[in-house]
């Protein structure tokens, strides 16, 4: 999963939010979008932390295979 995935999810939620008239459902969709944005920021911070560490290439490759690195 990468930043593009979070952005795609937000795009889909925004599209539905624009089509929904019910205020309670719009609130829930807006909240879901905010949570998605928070998760994206958490992911970005994790990626930056990994990039700053001194990790050997084998471990980096393992992290990529497990989906922790883009």
Buried (B, 14 or more C-beta within 10 A) or exposed (E): EBEEEBEEBBEEBEEBBEEBEEEEEBEBBEEBBEEBBEBBEEBEEEBEEBEEEEBEEEEBEEEEEEEBBE
